[in-house]
């Protein structure tokens, strides 16, 4: 049955994906301005939790808990502007058209993604909506630099980050943010649906270890609390370049990546806060370096769009991969932090027990799996996908491909000396000692 509304009323459905926020959310902003009634919808796709052939699920407990927290926060914020989060479970390409027909929606608004699985869903959805004469409006909003503003078509985006950075920095401005909608009108008698409890998703919940660098809580509210803490309250941004390779504590880096991965905060918002910090506090190499890291994130998004499914293949899209084995015993020892190599094991324990690991740790753990144990790099990337709170397809898989020599590294592979890395970044063994303790779970 079609939703009974007033004749001539324009209705828009906003399909929320990895943009779980109100501030600087283009689909939500445009729907609020274009439509008389707006239906904000999130569809939890069961394929996120499918079992992989390497022995674990695609998405693990830490990312799942973070996602559920983000959805609850989004629901709360939507209620503050007169709406609420409409929640469903199932395949979005089936559910969104059904809801659009039921509510007599003329336009569906959503964010563009660059991953192949996500784009496949978009394509099927678009065909379904077109068959019912419903428009799909897609917005590019996951990067600093908009796809229409960069100086190359997707197929010609430079393969080397330095070229990408220099050309884009010189020629592209970051588009301004859009404000959060002041109000949304959503019919209150529709079935909003309940966001599930963790236990309802068939996953075994794992309590985060008390040694976790910080408590990661999902949602736009927590994202801005973290940014305000790091930038303004503790004034840490000015030291970022000099502390970012540390391993201990919560203050050595911004730790914004989990919230960026789900779009609880936009990269543009982070960029403009950096600019404000430079004006009000200090402009130095560290403030530039956080922007530099956001550009790496952009670069990997564009590479994901350019190379598609090749980023997930063992042979990648450039170079020759290292020789590999499919030794499950070695792989399981690595993922549980039981290889006998203390620096690697400490990092893998942190990942296993908290869902987080430093960038320095990720590089060393990846190198060790590939070059020391000889295990297939795609297995390691899949394990990171399962465990990382801040997992996003582009950054994870392309960082792994980079170290494997089948991605964007002009040197075609990065093998790290674990001994020298440990001596440089954990000279007193404090980090290793912390994570190789026993019985530390709270």
PLY file of the C-alpha trace (Angstrom):
ply
format ascii 1.0
element vertex 442
property float x
property float y
property float z
element edge 441
property int vertex1
property int vertex2
end_header
0.00 0.00 0.00
1.28 3.45 -0.86
1.83 5.88 1.96
-1.10 8.30 1.94
0.20 11.84 1.73
-0.98 15.15 0.37
-1.24 15.54 -3.39
1.84 17.14 -4.90
3.99 16.58 -1.84
7.59 15.66 -2.60
9.05 12.82 -0.54
12.67 11.78 -0.35
14.27 8.69 1.13
17.83 9.14 2.41
19.70 5.85 2.33
22.40 6.29 4.97
25.51 4.15 4.54
28.96 5.19 5.74
27.76 8.73 6.41
26.26 8.36 9.88
26.09 12.04 10.80
23.98 15.16 10.42
26.73 17.77 9.91
28.19 17.95 6.38
25.94 15.22 5.02
25.03 16.17 1.44
22.28 13.60 0.79
20.51 14.51 4.04
21.03 18.23 3.53
19.65 18.21 -0.02
16.73 15.98 0.87
15.82 18.34 3.72
15.86 21.30 1.34
14.18 19.63 -1.63
11.46 17.55 0.03
8.37 18.10 2.11
8.88 14.78 3.87
12.13 12.90 4.42
12.64 9.26 5.38
16.16 8.62 6.81
16.85 4.88 6.41
19.70 2.59 7.41
19.71 -1.02 6.20
21.99 -3.48 8.01
23.26 -5.82 5.32
23.69 -9.43 6.57
26.51 -9.90 4.05
28.68 -7.84 6.40
28.73 -10.84 8.74
29.17 -13.67 6.29
31.66 -16.40 7.08
34.92 -16.19 5.09
36.80 -19.24 3.86
39.74 -18.35 6.12
37.72 -19.27 9.20
36.15 -16.09 10.55
33.46 -13.54 9.71
33.90 -10.57 7.40
33.06 -8.10 10.19
34.00 -8.81 13.78
32.77 -7.68 17.21
34.57 -4.36 17.67
33.46 -2.76 14.41
29.96 -4.15 14.96
29.64 -2.66 18.42
30.99 0.67 17.15
28.43 0.61 14.30
25.50 -0.08 16.63
26.59 2.78 18.90
26.82 5.08 15.87
23.31 4.12 14.78
21.88 4.84 18.23
23.62 8.21 18.28
22.31 9.03 14.81
18.78 8.09 15.84
19.04 10.39 18.84
20.32 13.29 16.74
17.63 12.78 14.08
14.95 12.86 16.79
16.28 16.23 17.90
15.38 17.65 14.46
11.94 16.04 14.31
12.67 12.70 12.67
14.37 9.45 13.67
16.35 6.62 12.12
14.31 4.09 10.16
16.10 0.78 10.61
15.80 -2.40 8.59
17.86 -5.57 8.08
18.36 -7.24 4.72
19.80 -6.53 1.29
19.54 -2.76 0.66
18.99 -3.21 -3.08
15.75 -5.06 -2.22
14.58 -3.16 0.83
15.11 0.43 -0.34
12.88 0.07 -3.45
10.18 -1.63 -1.35
10.16 1.22 1.15
10.27 3.86 -1.60
7.20 2.32 -3.23
5.37 1.93 0.09
5.90 5.58 1.00
5.38 6.95 -2.51
8.89 8.41 -2.60
10.01 10.23 -5.74
13.76 10.45 -5.01
16.29 8.34 -3.11
19.38 10.22 -1.90
22.61 8.46 -0.96
26.42 8.63 -0.87
28.64 7.20 -3.58
31.04 4.47 -2.50
34.22 3.32 -4.21
34.35 -0.35 -3.15
33.24 -2.92 -5.71
30.74 -4.67 -3.42
29.17 -1.35 -2.47
29.03 -0.18 -6.09
27.41 -3.45 -7.18
24.66 -2.85 -4.64
24.24 0.72 -5.94
23.93 -0.50 -9.52
21.28 -3.10 -8.73
19.40 -0.58 -6.62
19.46 1.99 -9.41
17.99 -0.50 -11.89
15.23 -1.41 -9.44
14.36 2.22 -8.74
14.44 3.15 -12.41
11.92 0.39 -13.10
9.57 2.10 -10.67
10.32 5.59 -12.02
12.09 6.63 -8.83
15.22 8.75 -9.12
18.48 7.89 -7.38
20.70 10.86 -6.55
24.24 9.88 -5.51
26.73 12.24 -3.87
30.51 12.00 -3.67
31.37 12.99 -0.10
33.91 10.59 1.43
37.05 12.53 0.44
38.55 15.97 0.92
38.77 16.59 -2.82
35.65 16.09 -4.88
35.81 13.80 -7.90
34.66 16.67 -10.15
37.43 18.97 -8.88
40.55 16.82 -9.22
42.56 17.52 -12.40
42.18 14.04 -13.91
39.44 11.62 -14.89
39.39 8.54 -12.67
41.29 6.41 -15.20
44.15 8.90 -15.22
44.58 9.50 -11.49
48.35 9.20 -10.81
49.50 5.85 -9.47
52.09 7.41 -7.16
50.91 9.27 -4.08
53.50 12.05 -4.37
52.23 13.00 -7.83
48.63 12.83 -6.64
49.40 15.02 -3.63
51.44 17.69 -5.44
49.02 18.15 -8.31
45.84 18.06 -6.24
47.22 20.37 -3.53
48.17 22.90 -6.17
44.93 22.83 -8.14
42.04 21.78 -5.88
40.21 23.52 -3.05
38.25 21.66 -0.42
34.57 22.38 -0.91
32.80 24.03 2.04
30.83 21.94 4.51
27.05 21.95 4.54
25.27 22.52 7.85
23.11 19.92 9.52
19.40 20.26 8.75
17.53 22.46 11.21
14.47 20.24 10.95
13.18 17.18 9.15
9.58 16.22 8.68
9.07 12.46 8.83
5.64 10.89 9.39
5.69 9.65 12.97
3.26 6.76 12.50
5.54 4.79 10.20
7.36 1.77 11.60
10.83 2.99 12.49
12.18 -0.42 13.47
14.43 -1.24 16.41
18.21 -1.18 16.17
19.20 -4.70 17.25
21.13 -5.69 20.32
24.59 -7.06 19.68
23.49 -10.55 20.74
20.83 -10.61 18.02
23.45 -10.48 15.24
24.91 -13.93 15.89
28.31 -12.63 16.95
30.13 -13.40 20.15
30.72 -10.14 21.99
34.26 -9.51 23.18
34.97 -7.06 25.96
37.69 -4.59 25.04
40.88 -4.95 27.06
41.59 -2.36 29.75
44.91 -1.58 27.99
43.07 -0.13 24.96
44.53 3.24 23.91
41.15 4.94 24.32
37.52 3.92 24.61
36.18 4.03 21.07
32.47 4.84 21.12
30.58 5.09 17.86
28.63 8.13 16.73
28.87 11.73 15.62
28.73 12.98 19.21
31.77 10.92 20.22
33.62 11.90 17.03
33.42 15.59 17.86
34.29 14.91 21.49
37.48 13.17 20.34
38.38 15.94 17.90
37.78 18.63 20.52
39.89 16.70 23.02
42.82 16.26 20.65
42.73 19.68 18.97
41.43 22.08 21.55
41.26 20.66 25.05
44.73 19.05 25.18
46.29 21.05 22.32
47.95 17.94 20.86
47.71 18.67 17.14
50.84 20.82 17.14
52.91 17.73 18.04
51.26 15.21 15.73
54.14 14.68 13.27
56.59 13.96 16.08
54.37 11.58 18.07
52.37 9.76 15.38
54.69 6.73 15.30
54.46 6.13 19.05
52.78 3.03 20.37
51.60 3.74 23.91
48.69 5.80 25.19
45.81 7.62 23.59
47.45 10.91 22.69
50.16 10.06 20.16
47.75 10.44 17.22
44.29 11.83 16.55
42.57 8.39 16.59
39.84 9.84 14.34
40.01 6.99 11.82
37.17 4.87 13.31
34.74 7.79 13.08
35.94 8.69 9.59
35.43 5.10 8.45
31.70 5.17 9.26
31.29 8.81 8.34
30.43 9.91 11.89
32.56 12.93 10.98
33.52 14.02 7.48
37.11 14.57 6.27
36.06 18.07 5.25
35.01 18.84 8.82
38.39 17.64 10.07
40.15 19.75 7.43
38.31 22.94 8.39
39.03 22.30 12.07
42.72 22.02 11.16
42.46 25.37 9.38
40.73 26.92 12.40
43.42 25.50 14.70
46.12 27.01 12.47
44.45 30.41 12.72
43.70 30.33 16.44
46.55 28.24 17.89
49.49 27.26 15.71
50.37 26.43 12.12
53.35 24.09 11.72
54.55 20.88 10.11
52.28 18.84 12.39
49.09 20.59 11.34
50.09 20.05 7.73
50.89 16.39 8.44
47.37 15.55 9.59
46.12 17.07 6.34
48.79 14.98 4.56
47.37 11.81 6.13
43.87 12.78 5.02
45.29 13.08 1.50
46.58 9.49 1.73
43.04 8.50 2.58
41.79 10.39 -0.49
44.42 8.75 -2.66
43.38 5.26 -1.67
39.72 6.09 -2.32
40.59 7.21 -5.84
42.74 4.12 -6.39
39.86 1.93 -5.24
37.57 3.62 -7.75
40.19 3.33 -10.50
41.20 -0.31 -10.03
37.98 -1.85 -8.72
38.10 -5.52 -7.72
41.83 -5.76 -8.52
42.69 -4.27 -5.12
41.35 -7.42 -3.45
43.21 -9.91 -5.66
46.44 -11.59 -4.62
48.21 -10.39 -7.76
46.88 -6.84 -7.24
47.26 -4.41 -10.11
50.98 -3.67 -10.16
54.15 -5.71 -9.74
54.61 -9.30 -8.60
53.46 -10.53 -5.19
55.83 -12.34 -2.83
55.82 -16.13 -2.86
53.25 -17.41 -0.42
51.89 -20.43 1.36
48.48 -21.19 2.80
49.76 -22.42 6.13
46.81 -22.10 8.51
48.96 -22.93 11.53
51.35 -20.02 10.87
48.46 -17.72 10.05
46.57 -18.58 13.24
49.71 -18.06 15.33
50.14 -14.63 13.71
46.56 -13.48 14.18
46.52 -14.57 17.82
49.90 -12.97 18.59
51.70 -16.26 19.17
54.49 -16.24 16.57
57.33 -15.96 19.09
58.42 -12.59 17.65
57.67 -10.26 20.62
57.17 -6.97 18.75
54.78 -8.53 16.23
52.96 -10.53 18.89
52.42 -7.45 21.05
50.85 -5.56 18.15
48.68 -8.51 17.17
47.51 -8.93 20.78
46.46 -5.28 20.83
44.48 -5.78 17.64
42.95 -9.04 18.86
41.87 -7.64 22.21
40.86 -4.05 21.33
40.20 -3.73 17.59
42.94 -1.15 17.20
46.64 -1.05 16.29
48.99 1.82 15.49
49.98 2.53 11.91
53.55 1.52 12.71
52.31 -1.75 14.15
50.17 -2.48 11.10
53.11 -2.07 8.74
55.34 -4.37 10.77
52.68 -7.02 11.31
51.85 -7.07 7.60
55.49 -7.30 6.57
56.13 -10.13 9.01
53.18 -12.20 7.77
54.24 -11.85 4.14
58.02 -11.85 4.16
58.92 -13.76 7.33
56.09 -16.30 7.52
55.42 -16.36 3.76
51.66 -16.41 4.27
49.27 -15.04 1.65
48.83 -11.30 2.16
45.10 -11.35 1.39
44.55 -13.52 4.45
46.12 -10.84 6.62
44.04 -8.11 4.99
40.89 -10.15 5.67
41.85 -10.54 9.35
42.36 -6.79 9.66
38.95 -6.32 8.05
37.42 -8.49 10.75
39.20 -6.89 13.72
39.78 -3.21 13.00
37.32 -0.69 14.40
38.49 1.74 11.72
38.29 -0.71 8.80
37.42 0.73 5.45
38.04 -1.21 2.23
40.23 1.30 0.40
42.72 2.10 3.15
43.00 -1.45 4.45
43.40 -3.41 1.24
45.53 -0.83 -0.55
47.90 -0.49 2.41
48.35 -4.26 2.38
48.85 -4.27 -1.40
51.39 -1.47 -0.99
53.54 -3.52 1.38
53.07 -6.64 -0.78
54.38 -4.76 -3.82
51.22 -5.22 -5.89
49.70 -1.80 -5.32
50.96 1.77 -5.45
54.46 1.42 -4.05
57.00 2.47 -6.73
59.57 0.31 -4.91
57.21 -2.67 -5.34
57.19 -3.95 -1.78
58.21 -2.97 1.74
59.88 -5.54 3.95
60.56 -4.25 7.45
63.32 -5.41 9.76
61.33 -6.27 12.85
64.43 -6.13 15.05
65.40 -2.62 13.97
61.80 -1.38 14.08
61.41 -2.72 17.60
64.67 -1.10 18.69
63.64 2.24 17.19
60.01 2.45 18.29
60.01 0.37 21.47
63.62 0.72 22.72
62.81 0.00 26.37
60.35 -2.78 25.57
57.51 -0.95 27.32
54.96 -1.56 24.61
55.94 -5.19 24.16
55.90 -5.75 27.90
52.43 -4.22 28.24
50.80 -6.41 25.62
52.51 -9.66 26.42
51.31 -9.56 30.03
48.75 -12.16 31.07
45.26 -11.75 32.51
44.90 -8.07 31.65
41.31 -8.18 30.38
39.06 -6.11 32.58
0 1
1 2
2 3
3 4
4 5
5 6
6 7
7 8
8 9
9 10
10 11
11 12
12 13
13 14
14 15
15 16
16 17
17 18
18 19
19 20
20 21
21 22
22 23
23 24
24 25
25 26
26 27
27 28
28 29
29 30
30 31
31 32
32 33
33 34
34 35
35 36
36 37
37 38
38 39
39 40
40 41
41 42
42 43
43 44
44 45
45 46
46 47
47 48
48 49
49 50
50 51
51 52
52 53
53 54
54 55
55 56
56 57
57 58
58 59
59 60
60 61
61 62
62 63
63 64
64 65
65 66
66 67
67 68
68 69
69 70
70 71
71 72
72 73
73 74
74 75
75 76
76 77
77 78
78 79
79 80
80 81
81 82
82 83
83 84
84 85
85 86
86 87
87 88
88 89
89 90
90 91
91 92
92 93
93 94
94 95
95 96
96 97
97 98
98 99
99 100
100 101
101 102
102 103
103 104
104 105
105 106
106 107
107 108
108 109
109 110
110 111
111 112
112 113
113 114
114 115
115 116
116 117
117 118
118 119
119 120
120 121
121 122
122 123
123 124
124 125
125 126
126 127
127 128
128 129
129 130
130 131
131 132
132 133
133 134
134 135
135 136
136 137
137 138
138 139
139 140
140 141
141 142
142 143
143 144
144 145
145 146
146 147
147 148
148 149
149 150
150 151
151 152
152 153
153 154
154 155
155 156
156 157
157 158
158 159
159 160
160 161
161 162
162 163
163 164
164 165
165 166
166 167
167 168
168 169
169 170
170 171
171 172
172 173
173 174
174 175
175 176
176 177
177 178
178 179
179 180
180 181
181 182
182 183
183 184
184 185
185 186
186 187
187 188
188 189
189 190
190 191
191 192
192 193
193 194
194 195
195 196
196 197
197 198
198 199
199 200
200 201
201 202
202 203
203 204
204 205
205 206
206 207
207 208
208 209
209 210
210 211
211 212
212 213
213 214
214 215
215 216
216 217
217 218
218 219
219 220
220 221
221 222
222 223
223 224
224 225
225 226
226 227
227 228
228 229
229 230
230 231
231 232
232 233
233 234
234 235
235 236
236 237
237 238
238 239
239 240
240 241
241 242
242 243
243 244
244 245
245 246
246 247
247 248
248 249
249 250
250 251
251 252
252 253
253 254
254 255
255 256
256 257
257 258
258 259
259 260
260 261
261 262
262 263
263 264
264 265
265 266
266 267
267 268
268 269
269 270
270 271
271 272
272 273
273 274
274 275
275 276
276 277
277 278
278 279
279 280
280 281
281 282
282 283
283 284
284 285
285 286
286 287
287 288
288 289
289 290
290 291
291 292
292 293
293 294
294 295
295 296
296 297
297 298
298 299
299 300
300 301
301 302
302 303
303 304
304 305
305 306
306 307
307 308
308 309
309 310
310 311
311 312
312 313
313 314
314 315
315 316
316 317
317 318
318 319
319 320
320 321
321 322
322 323
323 324
324 325
325 326
326 327
327 328
328 329
329 330
330 331
331 332
332 333
333 334
334 335
335 336
336 337
337 338
338 339
339 340
340 341
341 342
342 343
343 344
344 345
345 346
346 347
347 348
348 349
349 350
350 351
351 352
352 353
353 354
354 355
355 356
356 357
357 358
358 359
359 360
360 361
361 362
362 363
363 364
364 365
365 366
366 367
367 368
368 369
369 370
370 371
371 372
372 373
373 374
374 375
375 376
376 377
377 378
378 379
379 380
380 381
381 382
382 383
383 384
384 385
385 386
386 387
387 388
388 389
389 390
390 391
391 392
392 393
393 394
394 395
395 396
396 397
397 398
398 399
399 400
400 401
401 402
402 403
403 404
404 405
405 406
406 407
407 408
408 409
409 410
410 411
411 412
412 413
413 414
414 415
415 416
416 417
417 418
418 419
419 420
420 421
421 422
422 423
423 424
424 425
425 426
426 427
427 428
428 429
429 430
430 431
431 432
432 433
433 434
434 435
435 436
436 437
437 438
438 439
439 440
440 441
